[in-house]
Amino acid sequence: MPVILETHGLTAFYGDFQALFGIDLTVNRGEVIALIGSNGAGKSTFLKALAALLRAPAQQIVYKGEPVGGMAAARIVGKGIALVPEGRRLFASLSVEENLMLGAYCSRPGRWSLDTVYALFPVLKKRRHHPATALSGGQQQMVALGRALMSNPELLMCDELSLGLAPVIVREIYAALPSIVADGMSAIVVEQDVQLARRVSKRFYCFQEGRVSLSGASAEVSDEAITQAYFGAVS
């Protein structure tokens, strides 16, 4: 499968603090990959760098053959990369439907619209005129996911979809993932539940202290190797 995204020695900083150290990663078209690792390992920072919320040298991030590091975040969305941020980040003053419509501002063509998002998450149609932050945590996560889909991305990045949600809601949200990527969309999923991450992905990268400590096929790497990479010291 053709590569849609690759990073080459990606670094990221918060002021003088370096959070990522030379990340090399690839995502193929139509592929779901998972990022695993403990809190503070650099997973969310990596997604922020891809979404241009943190600056990176142009050549360190290549999307569809084009260096995109350092581009403005709005241009990144327009090129087909969308982020579902940790904590959802919905606009409290706007309704469910208004939050969803914000995702469509770049007017990219594709199959995702209000109708298709409501078909994916019917509960949102019933509550479309309610304030988005008045919904349950799981429903708010559906809004955040739907908002990202409204931009019709080719690469969807999901940061901790399961955070703070009941297991039954987590299963419902992840059950929607296969239909979301069925048309060839690629996805990067950040998930602390390692077994869940492995079930929904083809490949994984384990982050530890801002570096990749292990990568491989999700169904093939042993639990012991992942445990070592997750908790072991990085050389």
C-alpha positions as CSV (number, residue, x, y, z in Angstrom):
1,M,0.0,0.0,0.0
2,P,1.3,3.5,-0.7
3,V,2.6,5.6,2.2
4,I,0.3,8.5,3.1
5,L,2.3,9.9,6.0
6,E,5.9,9.6,7.1
7,T,8.0,11.3,9.7
8,H,11.8,11.6,9.5
9,G,13.6,12.2,12.8
10,L,10.7,14.2,14.1
11,T,11.5,16.4,17.1
12,A,9.2,18.6,19.2
13,F,9.7,21.1,21.9
14,Y,7.7,22.9,24.5
15,G,9.9,26.0,24.9
16,D,13.3,24.7,25.9
17,F,12.0,21.3,26.9
18,Q,12.4,18.6,24.2
19,A,9.5,16.1,24.1
20,L,10.2,14.1,21.0
21,F,13.6,12.7,19.9
22,G,13.9,11.6,16.3
23,I,10.6,9.8,15.6
24,D,10.6,7.8,12.4
25,L,7.1,6.5,11.6
26,T,5.0,5.6,8.5
27,V,1.3,5.3,7.9
28,N,0.0,3.5,4.8
29,R,-3.2,4.5,3.0
30,G,-6.2,2.7,4.5
31,E,-4.2,1.6,7.5
32,V,-5.0,2.0,11.2
33,I,-2.0,2.3,13.4
34,A,-1.9,2.6,17.2
35,L,0.4,4.6,19.4
36,I,0.8,3.2,22.9
37,G,2.8,4.2,25.9
38,S,2.5,5.6,29.4
39,N,1.4,9.1,30.3
40,G,4.1,11.6,29.2
41,A,5.6,9.3,26.7
42,G,5.1,11.7,23.8
43,K,2.0,10.3,22.0
44,S,-0.1,13.4,22.2
45,T,2.8,15.6,21.4
46,F,3.4,13.6,18.3
47,L,-0.2,14.1,17.1
48,K,0.1,17.8,17.9
49,A,3.2,18.1,15.8
50,L,1.3,16.4,12.9
51,A,-1.6,18.7,13.3
52,A,0.7,21.8,13.3
53,L,-0.2,22.7,16.9
54,L,3.6,22.4,17.5
55,R,6.1,23.6,14.9
56,A,8.4,21.1,13.1
57,P,10.9,21.5,10.3
58,A,9.2,21.0,7.0
59,Q,11.1,17.8,5.9
60,Q,10.4,16.0,9.2
61,I,6.7,15.5,8.3
62,V,5.9,14.3,4.8
63,Y,2.2,13.9,3.8
64,K,1.3,12.4,0.4
65,G,4.9,13.2,-0.7
66,E,4.8,16.8,0.3
67,P,6.8,18.3,3.3
68,V,4.2,19.8,5.6
69,G,6.1,20.4,8.8
70,G,5.6,24.0,10.0
71,M,2.5,24.7,7.9
72,A,-0.4,26.5,9.5
73,A,-2.9,24.2,11.3
74,A,-5.7,25.4,9.0
75,R,-3.8,24.4,5.9
76,I,-3.1,21.0,7.5
77,V,-6.8,20.4,7.9
78,G,-7.4,21.5,4.3
79,K,-4.9,19.0,3.1
80,G,-6.9,16.2,4.8
81,I,-5.4,15.6,8.2
82,A,-7.9,15.9,11.2
83,L,-7.3,15.6,14.9
84,V,-9.8,14.4,17.5
85,P,-8.1,16.0,20.5
86,E,-7.7,14.6,24.0
87,G,-10.5,16.0,26.2
88,R,-12.7,16.6,23.2
89,R,-12.4,20.5,23.2
90,L,-16.0,21.2,22.2
91,F,-17.4,24.7,22.1
92,A,-19.7,25.1,25.1
93,S,-21.6,28.0,23.7
94,L,-22.5,26.0,20.5
95,S,-25.0,23.3,19.9
96,V,-24.1,19.8,18.8
97,E,-24.9,20.6,15.2
98,E,-23.0,23.9,15.3
99,N,-19.9,22.1,16.7
100,L,-20.2,19.5,13.9
101,M,-20.5,22.2,11.2
102,L,-17.3,23.8,12.4
103,G,-15.5,20.7,11.1
104,A,-16.7,21.4,7.6
105,Y,-15.3,24.9,7.2
106,C,-12.6,23.9,4.8
107,S,-15.2,22.5,2.4
108,R,-13.3,19.4,1.4
109,P,-15.3,17.0,-0.7
110,G,-16.1,13.5,0.6
111,R,-18.8,11.2,2.0
112,W,-18.9,12.9,5.5
113,S,-21.8,15.3,6.1
114,L,-24.3,15.9,8.8
115,D,-26.4,13.1,7.4
116,T,-23.6,10.5,7.4
117,V,-22.4,11.6,10.9
118,Y,-25.9,11.3,12.2
119,A,-26.3,7.9,10.6
120,L,-23.1,6.8,12.4
121,F,-24.2,8.2,15.7
122,P,-28.0,8.4,15.7
123,V,-28.1,9.8,19.3
124,L,-26.5,13.0,18.0
125,K,-29.3,13.7,15.6
126,K,-31.8,13.4,18.5
127,R,-29.8,15.9,20.5
128,R,-28.5,18.1,17.7
129,H,-29.9,21.3,19.2
130,H,-28.6,20.7,22.7
131,P,-25.5,22.5,24.0
132,A,-22.7,20.1,23.1
133,T,-21.2,20.1,26.6
134,A,-24.6,19.2,28.1
135,L,-24.2,15.7,26.6
136,S,-22.7,12.7,28.4
137,G,-19.0,12.1,28.1
138,G,-19.5,9.4,25.5
139,Q,-21.8,11.5,23.4
140,Q,-19.4,14.4,23.6
141,Q,-16.7,12.1,22.3
142,M,-19.0,11.3,19.4
143,V,-19.4,15.0,18.6
144,A,-15.6,15.5,18.7
145,L,-15.2,12.5,16.3
146,G,-18.0,13.7,14.1
147,R,-16.5,17.2,13.9
148,A,-13.2,15.7,12.7
149,L,-15.0,13.6,10.1
150,M,-16.9,16.6,8.8
151,S,-13.6,17.9,7.3
152,N,-13.5,14.7,5.2
153,P,-9.9,13.8,6.2
154,E,-7.7,11.2,4.5
155,L,-5.8,10.8,7.8
156,L,-7.8,10.8,11.0
157,M,-5.9,11.1,14.3
158,C,-7.7,10.1,17.5
159,D,-6.2,11.1,20.9
160,E,-7.4,8.9,23.8
161,L,-11.0,8.3,22.6
162,S,-11.6,6.1,25.6
163,L,-10.4,8.5,28.3
164,G,-12.9,8.7,31.2
165,L,-15.6,6.7,29.5
166,A,-17.5,3.6,30.6
167,P,-16.4,0.4,28.9
168,V,-19.7,0.0,27.1
169,I,-19.4,3.5,25.6
170,V,-15.8,2.8,24.6
171,R,-16.9,-0.4,22.8
172,E,-19.6,1.6,21.0
173,I,-17.2,4.3,19.8
174,Y,-14.5,1.8,18.6
175,A,-17.2,-0.3,16.9
176,A,-17.7,2.6,14.5
177,L,-14.0,2.7,13.5
178,P,-14.2,0.0,10.8
179,S,-17.0,1.8,9.0
180,I,-15.2,5.1,9.3
181,V,-12.1,3.8,7.5
182,A,-13.9,1.5,5.1
183,D,-13.4,3.9,2.2
184,G,-9.6,3.9,2.5
185,M,-9.2,6.5,5.2
186,S,-6.0,6.1,7.3
187,A,-6.1,6.5,11.1
188,I,-3.7,7.0,14.0
189,V,-5.2,6.0,17.3
190,V,-3.6,7.0,20.6
191,E,-4.8,4.6,23.3
192,Q,-3.5,3.6,26.7
193,D,-5.5,0.3,26.8
194,V,-2.8,-1.8,25.0
195,Q,-5.1,-4.7,24.2
196,L,-7.8,-2.5,22.8
197,A,-5.2,-0.6,20.7
198,R,-3.9,-3.9,19.3
199,R,-7.4,-5.1,18.4
200,V,-8.3,-2.0,16.4
201,S,-4.9,-1.5,14.6
202,K,-2.8,-3.3,12.0
203,R,0.5,-2.0,13.4
204,F,1.6,-0.2,16.5
205,Y,4.4,2.1,17.8
206,C,5.3,2.1,21.5
207,F,6.5,5.5,22.8
208,Q,8.8,5.8,25.8
209,E,10.3,9.0,27.0
210,G,9.8,10.7,23.6
211,R,11.3,7.9,21.6
212,V,9.9,4.8,19.8
213,S,10.9,1.9,22.0
214,L,9.1,-0.8,19.9
215,S,7.1,-1.1,16.7
216,G,5.5,-4.0,14.8
217,A,2.4,-5.9,13.7
218,S,-0.3,-5.6,16.3
219,A,-1.2,-9.3,16.1
220,E,2.3,-10.6,16.2
221,V,4.4,-9.0,18.8
222,S,4.4,-10.7,22.2
223,D,2.8,-9.2,25.4
224,E,6.2,-9.6,27.1
225,A,8.0,-7.5,24.4
226,I,5.4,-4.8,24.6
227,T,5.6,-4.7,28.4
228,Q,9.3,-4.3,28.3
229,A,9.0,-1.5,25.7
230,Y,6.2,0.2,27.6
231,F,8.0,0.2,31.0
232,G,11.6,-0.5,30.3
233,A,14.3,2.1,30.3
234,V,15.2,3.7,27.0
235,S,18.9,3.5,26.1
